[in-house]
Amino acid sequence: MPLSELPPPMGTTPAAPPGAEPPLLRVLPPGPMSRSWMGRLERVECPMVFEPPGDEPDADAPIVYAAALGSNVIDVDGNRFVDFAAGFGAMLLGHGAQRTARALEMQGRRTWTALGDVFPADAKVAMLERVASIYPRPGARVLLCQSGSDAVTAAIKTAALATGRPGVLAFQGAYHGLGYGPLSACGYRPSFRAPFAPQLNPHVRFAPYPADSAALDASLDAVRRELASGDIGAVIVEPILGRGGCVVPPPSFLPALASLARDAGALLIADEIWTGLGRSGAMLACSRVGVVPDVLCLGKGLGGGLPISACVAPDAIMQAWRTTPGVIHTSTFQGNPLACATGVAVIDTIRVGKLDEKADQSGKAFLELLHNALDGVSCVTRISGAGLMIGIGLSSSRVAAEARRLFLRQGYILLTGGSDGSVLTLTPPLTIPRDLLEGFADCAARVLYKLSDE
């Protein structure tokens, strides 16, 4: 039977609670309603959407969301999917999480916006306290922002103010956002930077990110060489590469990097926008290896689906903002009450439910399921990750793009990552039931075995 004719799942499994149901396809996605909505979108949206390598025209046509609950997404054609993308990893608690929804509803009855950094809402104060408490040491101060890219910009500015140095050391394969500050440190894909290079910080250098122990010494040697210049004020790193393919570095990498940065008088910025808040199986991925960063960036799941992020650092570092007259980093919607209220609910839910610990346990079980299901599948080159951020490396970007399309036709939403687009990235809600993980592993075996035979 041709691969394109793999039968879709038709919802024959026993009934499950809403939000925890298996795939149910009424039409082959993308269905006619999704295609209609996409036609309308393409007539008005800026044509800047990134197309991963290996995709052919219409081979990966999108679905259009209509509703979502828990680990499920419903498209405009009435198809039900299991969500292994979860809003680029942002829906930590799943779609429409009860506590978050209740906080949003209650705050919506009170006030939707305050006056940024001039007259704050009470929800902002509560959010600042919650976020400060995530930093591993007492006395942290928080600068609330609106996106991950915004938080990274704030972190780079903070390092420049605190050290007086313009230089930034970043890593190949890392993604920190597309604002001009983060874009200059984007090692994920050169094409993202190239058209804007003349406008970006010229004092940014890159070192290789160590995917394994064999690459560790070369990476740290490159770090030493760059820090020796004396103009590096910030070293920015993802504790685990997210968009770069869920690459877990050797355990000694972050402690060694922190030591080198400290000795050189540079600040270590941990971009935990993807890895933080339980995603990697710990509240902070840095804590897994005993590292306390000088500056911490949080985002994605922080607002439970609403846009908010944070730059966090000790008081001694954040005082650099006060000692530099006239400098600020704010916006109209800074500390937005709606996002702050949902953010408080997210943090409290993770802590009360110990979702970081549960993600660690679920992730280990899921990795084992995937290793067992995909053992001997020739197109699979690696399976790696921590907590519920897992990458399945495939033999090429073409294979990954086709796999993504076929998973969608089986009722699973996922993304491709890695600098060359050859990695399937899995970031489901931390609350996803085990039977949905098992169902995906079974589906992965069928799809990827078929792709290996082609």
ZAFI-249241 format. One record per residue (C-alpha): residue number from 0; x, y, z; residue in three letters. Coordinates in steps of 0.25 Angstrom, whole numbers, plus 5000, padded with zeros to 4 digits. Example, Ala and Ser with C-alpha at 12.3 -4.5 7.8 and 13.67 -1.06 7.14 Angstrom:
REM ZAFI-249241
(0 (5049 4982 5031) 'ALA')
(1 (5055 4996 5029) 'SER')
END
This chain:
REM ZAFI-249241
(0 (5000 5000 5000) 'MET')
(1 (5006 5014 4996) 'PRO')
(2 (5010 5022 5008) 'LEU')
(3 (5001 5033 5005) 'SER')
(4 (4989 5023 5007) 'GLU')
(5 (4992 5020 5021) 'LEU')
(6 (4978 5018 5027) 'PRO')
(7 (4975 5030 5037) 'PRO')
(8 (4971 5026 5051) 'PRO')
(9 (4956 5027 5052) 'MET')
(10 (4954 5028 5067) 'GLY')
(11 (4951 5013 5071) 'THR')
(12 (4958 5014 5084) 'THR')
(13 (4950 5014 5097) 'PRO')
(14 (4944 5028 5101) 'ALA')
(15 (4953 5037 5108) 'ALA')
(16 (4951 5050 5116) 'PRO')
(17 (4950 5063 5108) 'PRO')
(18 (4964 5069 5105) 'GLY')
(19 (4970 5055 5106) 'ALA')
(20 (4964 5048 5094) 'GLU')
(21 (4971 5041 5083) 'PRO')
(22 (4971 5046 5068) 'PRO')
(23 (4958 5046 5061) 'LEU')
(24 (4958 5050 5046) 'LEU')
(25 (4946 5053 5039) 'ARG')
(26 (4953 5057 5026) 'VAL')
(27 (4967 5056 5022) 'LEU')
(28 (4975 5068 5026) 'PRO')
(29 (4976 5079 5022) 'PRO')
(30 (4961 5078 5019) 'GLY')
(31 (4953 5087 5010) 'PRO')
(32 (4949 5097 5021) 'MET')
(33 (4964 5098 5025) 'SER')
(34 (4968 5101 5011) 'ARG')
(35 (4957 5111 5009) 'SER')
(36 (4962 5119 5022) 'TRP')
(37 (4976 5118 5017) 'MET')
(38 (4972 5124 5004) 'GLY')
(39 (4967 5136 5011) 'ARG')
(40 (4979 5137 5020) 'LEU')
(41 (4989 5136 5008) 'GLU')
(42 (4982 5148 5001) 'ARG')
(43 (4984 5157 5013) 'VAL')
(44 (4996 5152 5022) 'GLU')
(45 (5010 5157 5019) 'CYS')
(46 (5017 5145 5012) 'PRO')
(47 (5028 5144 5022) 'MET')
(48 (5025 5130 5028) 'VAL')
(49 (5037 5121 5029) 'PHE')
(50 (5037 5109 5020) 'GLU')
(51 (5046 5097 5026) 'PRO')
(52 (5056 5091 5016) 'PRO')
(53 (5050 5079 5008) 'GLY')
(54 (5036 5084 5007) 'ASP')
(55 (5029 5084 4994) 'GLU')
(56 (5018 5093 4990) 'PRO')
(57 (5005 5089 4996) 'ASP')
(58 (5012 5076 5002) 'ALA')
(59 (5010 5082 5016) 'ASP')
(60 (4997 5091 5015) 'ALA')
(61 (4993 5095 5029) 'PRO')
(62 (4980 5092 5036) 'ILE')
(63 (4973 5104 5043) 'VAL')
(64 (4970 5103 5058) 'TYR')
(65 (4955 5105 5062) 'ALA')
(66 (4956 5100 5077) 'ALA')
(67 (4965 5094 5087) 'ALA')
(68 (4964 5087 5100) 'LEU')
(69 (4975 5080 5108) 'GLY')
(70 (4984 5072 5099) 'SER')
(71 (4974 5073 5087) 'ASN')
(72 (4972 5082 5076) 'VAL')
(73 (4959 5083 5067) 'ILE')
(74 (4961 5089 5053) 'ASP')
(75 (4950 5096 5045) 'VAL')
(76 (4947 5083 5038) 'ASP')
(77 (4943 5076 5051) 'GLY')
(78 (4956 5067 5052) 'ASN')
(79 (4962 5065 5065) 'ARG')
(80 (4977 5064 5067) 'PHE')
(81 (4986 5061 5078) 'VAL')
(82 (4995 5073 5080) 'ASP')
(83 (5010 5070 5081) 'PHE')
(84 (5014 5084 5078) 'ALA')
(85 (5005 5091 5089) 'ALA')
(86 (5007 5105 5084) 'GLY')
(87 (5022 5104 5081) 'PHE')
(88 (5023 5098 5095) 'GLY')
(89 (5016 5109 5101) 'ALA')
(90 (5003 5102 5106) 'MET')
(91 (5010 5095 5118) 'LEU')
(92 (4996 5092 5125) 'LEU')
(93 (4989 5089 5112) 'GLY')
(94 (4979 5097 5105) 'HIS')
(95 (4968 5104 5113) 'GLY')
(96 (4974 5099 5126) 'ALA')
(97 (4963 5101 5137) 'GLN')
(98 (4971 5109 5147) 'ARG')
(99 (4977 5118 5136) 'THR')
(100 (4963 5120 5130) 'ALA')
(101 (4957 5124 5143) 'ARG')
(102 (4968 5134 5146) 'ALA')
(103 (4966 5140 5132) 'LEU')
(104 (4951 5141 5134) 'GLU')
(105 (4952 5148 5148) 'MET')
(106 (4963 5158 5143) 'GLN')
(107 (4955 5161 5131) 'GLY')
(108 (4944 5166 5140) 'ARG')
(109 (4953 5175 5147) 'ARG')
(110 (4963 5182 5138) 'THR')
(111 (4969 5178 5124) 'TRP')
(112 (4981 5188 5124) 'THR')
(113 (4988 5197 5134) 'ALA')
(114 (4998 5208 5131) 'LEU')
(115 (5011 5200 5128) 'GLY')
(116 (5022 5204 5137) 'ASP')
(117 (5015 5216 5142) 'VAL')
(118 (5003 5211 5150) 'PHE')
(119 (5003 5196 5151) 'PRO')
(120 (4991 5187 5153) 'ALA')
(121 (4991 5178 5166) 'ASP')
(122 (4992 5166 5157) 'ALA')
(123 (5006 5171 5152) 'LYS')
(124 (5011 5172 5166) 'VAL')
(125 (5007 5158 5169) 'ALA')
(126 (5013 5153 5156) 'MET')
(127 (5026 5160 5159) 'LEU')
(128 (5027 5153 5173) 'GLU')
(129 (5024 5139 5167) 'ARG')
(130 (5034 5140 5156) 'VAL')
(131 (5045 5146 5165) 'ALA')
(132 (5043 5133 5174) 'SER')
(133 (5046 5124 5162) 'ILE')
(134 (5061 5130 5162) 'TYR')
(135 (5069 5120 5170) 'PRO')
(136 (5074 5131 5180) 'ARG')
(137 (5067 5141 5188) 'PRO')
(138 (5066 5156 5185) 'GLY')
(139 (5064 5155 5170) 'ALA')
(140 (5058 5166 5162) 'ARG')
(141 (5049 5164 5150) 'VAL')
(142 (5047 5172 5137) 'LEU')
(143 (5034 5167 5131) 'LEU')
(144 (5033 5167 5116) 'CYS')
(145 (5024 5163 5105) 'GLN')
(146 (5031 5152 5097) 'SER')
(147 (5043 5143 5098) 'GLY')
(148 (5050 5152 5088) 'SER')
(149 (5047 5164 5097) 'ASP')
(150 (5052 5157 5109) 'ALA')
(151 (5065 5153 5102) 'VAL')
(152 (5067 5168 5098) 'THR')
(153 (5065 5172 5112) 'ALA')
(154 (5075 5162 5117) 'ALA')
(155 (5086 5167 5106) 'ILE')
(156 (5083 5181 5110) 'LYS')
(157 (5084 5178 5125) 'THR')
(158 (5098 5171 5122) 'ALA')
(159 (5103 5183 5114) 'ALA')
(160 (5099 5193 5126) 'LEU')
(161 (5105 5184 5137) 'ALA')
(162 (5118 5181 5130) 'THR')
(163 (5120 5193 5121) 'GLY')
(164 (5124 5183 5109) 'ARG')
(165 (5117 5182 5096) 'PRO')
(166 (5121 5168 5092) 'GLY')
(167 (5112 5156 5092) 'VAL')
(168 (5116 5141 5091) 'LEU')
(169 (5105 5132 5086) 'ALA')
(170 (5104 5118 5080) 'PHE')
(171 (5102 5112 5067) 'GLN')
(172 (5089 5105 5065) 'GLY')
(173 (5082 5114 5076) 'ALA')
(174 (5070 5122 5074) 'TYR')
(175 (5067 5134 5083) 'HIS')
(176 (5056 5141 5075) 'GLY')
(177 (5056 5151 5064) 'LEU')
(178 (5056 5165 5070) 'GLY')
(179 (5069 5172 5066) 'TYR')
(180 (5076 5169 5079) 'GLY')
(181 (5073 5154 5079) 'PRO')
(182 (5075 5153 5064) 'LEU')
(183 (5089 5157 5065) 'SER')
(184 (5091 5145 5074) 'ALA')
(185 (5083 5135 5066) 'CYS')
(186 (5091 5124 5062) 'GLY')
(187 (5080 5115 5057) 'TYR')
(188 (5080 5119 5042) 'ARG')
(189 (5089 5129 5035) 'PRO')
(190 (5077 5133 5026) 'SER')
(191 (5070 5139 5038) 'PHE')
(192 (5081 5149 5040) 'ARG')
(193 (5087 5152 5026) 'ALA')
(194 (5078 5162 5021) 'PRO')
(195 (5079 5171 5033) 'PHE')
(196 (5093 5168 5037) 'ALA')
(197 (5098 5183 5034) 'PRO')
(198 (5088 5187 5045) 'GLN')
(199 (5092 5177 5056) 'LEU')
(200 (5101 5177 5067) 'ASN')
(201 (5115 5175 5061) 'PRO')
(202 (5121 5170 5074) 'HIS')
(203 (5114 5156 5074) 'VAL')
(204 (5122 5144 5072) 'ARG')
(205 (5118 5129 5072) 'PHE')
(206 (5124 5116 5078) 'ALA')
(207 (5119 5102 5074) 'PRO')
(208 (5109 5096 5083) 'TYR')
(209 (5113 5082 5088) 'PRO')
(210 (5103 5071 5085) 'ALA')
(211 (5112 5061 5092) 'ASP')
(212 (5124 5059 5100) 'SER')
(213 (5133 5057 5088) 'ALA')
(214 (5129 5072 5084) 'ALA')
(215 (5131 5078 5098) 'LEU')
(216 (5146 5081 5098) 'ASP')
(217 (5145 5088 5084) 'ALA')
(218 (5133 5096 5089) 'SER')
(219 (5139 5101 5102) 'LEU')
(220 (5152 5104 5095) 'ASP')
(221 (5145 5113 5085) 'ALA')
(222 (5138 5120 5097) 'VAL')
(223 (5152 5122 5104) 'ARG')
(224 (5157 5129 5091) 'ARG')
(225 (5145 5138 5089) 'GLU')
(226 (5145 5142 5104) 'LEU')
(227 (5160 5145 5103) 'ALA')
(228 (5157 5158 5095) 'SER')
(229 (5152 5165 5107) 'GLY')
(230 (5140 5171 5101) 'ASP')
(231 (5129 5160 5103) 'ILE')
(232 (5119 5165 5114) 'GLY')
(233 (5109 5154 5112) 'ALA')
(234 (5109 5139 5109) 'VAL')
(235 (5096 5135 5105) 'ILE')
(236 (5092 5120 5104) 'VAL')
(237 (5080 5111 5103) 'GLU')
(238 (5082 5100 5114) 'PRO')
(239 (5076 5090 5104) 'ILE')
(240 (5075 5094 5089) 'LEU')
(241 (5060 5096 5086) 'GLY')
(242 (5057 5100 5072) 'ARG')
(243 (5071 5095 5069) 'GLY')
(244 (5066 5080 5071) 'GLY')
(245 (5065 5077 5085) 'CYS')
(246 (5080 5075 5087) 'VAL')
(247 (5084 5072 5101) 'VAL')
(248 (5098 5076 5104) 'PRO')
(249 (5108 5068 5113) 'PRO')
(250 (5105 5070 5128) 'PRO')
(251 (5118 5077 5130) 'SER')
(252 (5116 5088 5119) 'PHE')
(253 (5108 5098 5126) 'LEU')
(254 (5116 5098 5139) 'PRO')
(255 (5129 5100 5131) 'ALA')
(256 (5122 5111 5123) 'LEU')
(257 (5118 5118 5135) 'ALA')
(258 (5132 5117 5141) 'SER')
(259 (5138 5122 5129) 'LEU')
(260 (5128 5134 5128) 'ALA')
(261 (5130 5138 5142) 'ARG')
(262 (5146 5137 5141) 'ASP')
(263 (5145 5147 5129) 'ALA')
(264 (5135 5157 5136) 'GLY')
(265 (5124 5153 5126) 'ALA')
(266 (5110 5150 5131) 'LEU')
(267 (5103 5137 5127) 'LEU')
(268 (5089 5139 5121) 'ILE')
(269 (5081 5126 5122) 'ALA')
(270 (5070 5126 5111) 'ASP')
(271 (5060 5117 5118) 'GLU')
(272 (5049 5122 5110) 'ILE')
(273 (5046 5108 5104) 'TRP')
(274 (5053 5099 5115) 'THR')
(275 (5048 5106 5127) 'GLY')
(276 (5035 5104 5136) 'LEU')
(277 (5036 5089 5136) 'GLY')
(278 (5037 5087 5121) 'ARG')
(279 (5051 5080 5123) 'SER')
(280 (5046 5072 5135) 'GLY')
(281 (5051 5083 5145) 'ALA')
(282 (5046 5097 5148) 'MET')
(283 (5059 5102 5142) 'LEU')
(284 (5068 5093 5133) 'ALA')
(285 (5080 5100 5139) 'CYS')
(286 (5077 5094 5152) 'SER')
(287 (5078 5080 5147) 'ARG')
(288 (5093 5082 5146) 'VAL')
(289 (5094 5092 5158) 'GLY')
(290 (5096 5105 5150) 'VAL')
(291 (5090 5118 5155) 'VAL')
(292 (5091 5128 5143) 'PRO')
(293 (5094 5143 5145) 'ASP')
(294 (5082 5146 5136) 'VAL')
(295 (5070 5137 5134) 'LEU')
(296 (5060 5139 5122) 'CYS')
(297 (5046 5132 5123) 'LEU')
(298 (5034 5132 5113) 'GLY')
(299 (5026 5123 5105) 'LYS')
(300 (5017 5116 5115) 'GLY')
(301 (5019 5127 5126) 'LEU')
(302 (5005 5133 5122) 'GLY')
(303 (4997 5121 5120) 'GLY')
(304 (4995 5125 5105) 'GLY')
(305 (4995 5140 5107) 'LEU')
(306 (5008 5147 5103) 'PRO')
(307 (5017 5151 5115) 'ILE')
(308 (5032 5148 5118) 'SER')
(309 (5042 5152 5128) 'ALA')
(310 (5056 5156 5130) 'CYS')
(311 (5061 5152 5144) 'VAL')
(312 (5074 5155 5151) 'ALA')
(313 (5080 5158 5165) 'PRO')
(314 (5078 5172 5170) 'ASP')
(315 (5093 5175 5169) 'ALA')
(316 (5092 5173 5154) 'ILE')
(317 (5078 5180 5152) 'MET')
(318 (5083 5192 5159) 'GLN')
(319 (5091 5195 5146) 'ALA')
(320 (5078 5201 5141) 'TRP')
(321 (5076 5211 5152) 'ARG')
(322 (5091 5216 5151) 'THR')
(323 (5089 5219 5137) 'THR')
(324 (5081 5232 5136) 'PRO')
(325 (5069 5232 5126) 'GLY')
(326 (5070 5218 5121) 'VAL')
(327 (5058 5209 5121) 'ILE')
(328 (5052 5197 5115) 'HIS')
(329 (5037 5197 5115) 'THR')
(330 (5024 5197 5106) 'SER')
(331 (5010 5200 5106) 'THR')
(332 (5005 5186 5111) 'PHE')
(333 (5017 5184 5120) 'GLN')
(334 (5011 5176 5132) 'GLY')
(335 (4998 5174 5125) 'ASN')
(336 (4988 5170 5136) 'PRO')
(337 (4981 5159 5128) 'LEU')
(338 (4995 5152 5125) 'ALA')
(339 (5000 5154 5139) 'CYS')
(340 (4987 5148 5145) 'ALA')
(341 (4989 5135 5136) 'THR')
(342 (5004 5135 5139) 'GLY')
(343 (5001 5134 5154) 'VAL')
(344 (4992 5123 5151) 'ALA')
(345 (5002 5116 5143) 'VAL')
(346 (5013 5116 5153) 'ILE')
(347 (5004 5112 5164) 'ASP')
(348 (4998 5101 5156) 'THR')
(349 (5012 5095 5153) 'ILE')
(350 (5017 5096 5167) 'ARG')
(351 (5004 5091 5174) 'VAL')
(352 (5003 5079 5164) 'GLY')
(353 (5018 5077 5164) 'LYS')
(354 (5017 5077 5148) 'LEU')
(355 (5032 5079 5147) 'ASP')
(356 (5034 5066 5154) 'GLU')
(357 (5023 5059 5146) 'LYS')
(358 (5029 5064 5133) 'ALA')
(359 (5042 5058 5137) 'ASP')
(360 (5036 5044 5140) 'GLN')
(361 (5027 5045 5127) 'SER')
(362 (5038 5049 5119) 'GLY')
(363 (5047 5037 5123) 'LYS')
(364 (5036 5028 5120) 'ALA')
(365 (5033 5034 5107) 'PHE')
(366 (5047 5033 5103) 'LEU')
(367 (5047 5019 5106) 'GLU')
(368 (5035 5016 5098) 'LEU')
(369 (5041 5023 5086) 'LEU')
(370 (5054 5016 5087) 'HIS')
(371 (5046 5003 5087) 'ASN')
(372 (5037 5006 5076) 'ALA')
(373 (5047 5012 5067) 'LEU')
(374 (5058 5002 5070) 'ASP')
(375 (5064 4998 5056) 'GLY')
(376 (5057 5009 5048) 'VAL')
(377 (5067 5013 5038) 'SER')
(378 (5062 5027 5036) 'CYS')
(379 (5064 5030 5051) 'VAL')
(380 (5077 5036 5054) 'THR')
(381 (5075 5040 5069) 'ARG')
(382 (5065 5041 5080) 'ILE')
(383 (5068 5051 5090) 'SER')
(384 (5063 5061 5100) 'GLY')
(385 (5059 5064 5114) 'ALA')
(386 (5045 5065 5121) 'GLY')
(387 (5035 5067 5110) 'LEU')
(388 (5044 5073 5100) 'MET')
(389 (5048 5062 5091) 'ILE')
(390 (5055 5062 5077) 'GLY')
(391 (5054 5050 5067) 'ILE')
(392 (5066 5052 5057) 'GLY')
(393 (5063 5047 5043) 'LEU')
(394 (5072 5045 5032) 'SER')
(395 (5068 5057 5024) 'SER')
(396 (5060 5070 5024) 'SER')
(397 (5051 5063 5013) 'ARG')
(398 (5048 5051 5021) 'VAL')
(399 (5045 5060 5033) 'ALA')
(400 (5035 5069 5025) 'ALA')
(401 (5028 5056 5019) 'GLU')
(402 (5028 5050 5033) 'ALA')
(403 (5021 5063 5039) 'ARG')
(404 (5011 5063 5028) 'ARG')
(405 (5008 5048 5030) 'LEU')
(406 (5007 5050 5045) 'PHE')
(407 (4996 5061 5042) 'LEU')
(408 (4989 5051 5034) 'ARG')
(409 (4989 5042 5046) 'GLN')
(410 (4984 5052 5055) 'GLY')
(411 (4996 5057 5062) 'TYR')
(412 (5001 5072 5061) 'ILE')
(413 (5016 5073 5062) 'LEU')
(414 (5028 5082 5057) 'LEU')
(415 (5041 5080 5050) 'THR')
(416 (5054 5087 5056) 'GLY')
(417 (5069 5086 5055) 'GLY')
(418 (5077 5095 5047) 'SER')
(419 (5075 5087 5035) 'ASP')
(420 (5060 5084 5038) 'GLY')
(421 (5063 5069 5040) 'SER')
(422 (5057 5067 5054) 'VAL')
(423 (5043 5064 5059) 'LEU')
(424 (5041 5073 5071) 'THR')
(425 (5031 5068 5082) 'LEU')
(426 (5026 5077 5092) 'THR')
(427 (5013 5073 5097) 'PRO')
(428 (5006 5079 5109) 'PRO')
(429 (5012 5075 5123) 'LEU')
(430 (4998 5069 5126) 'THR')
(431 (4997 5060 5114) 'ILE')
(432 (4992 5046 5118) 'PRO')
(433 (5001 5034 5117) 'ARG')
(434 (4992 5027 5107) 'ASP')
(435 (4993 5038 5097) 'LEU')
(436 (5008 5037 5098) 'LEU')
(437 (5007 5022 5096) 'GLU')
(438 (4998 5024 5084) 'GLY')
(439 (5008 5034 5078) 'PHE')
(440 (5019 5024 5079) 'ALA')
(441 (5011 5013 5072) 'ASP')
(442 (5008 5023 5061) 'CYS')
(443 (5022 5027 5060) 'ALA')
(444 (5027 5013 5058) 'ALA')
(445 (5017 5011 5046) 'ARG')
(446 (5020 5024 5039) 'VAL')
(447 (5035 5024 5041) 'LEU')
(448 (5036 5009 5037) 'TYR')
(449 (5028 5012 5024) 'LYS')
(450 (5037 5024 5021) 'LEU')
(451 (5050 5016 5024) 'SER')
(452 (5044 5006 5013) 'ASP')
(453 (5043 5016 5002) 'GLU')
END
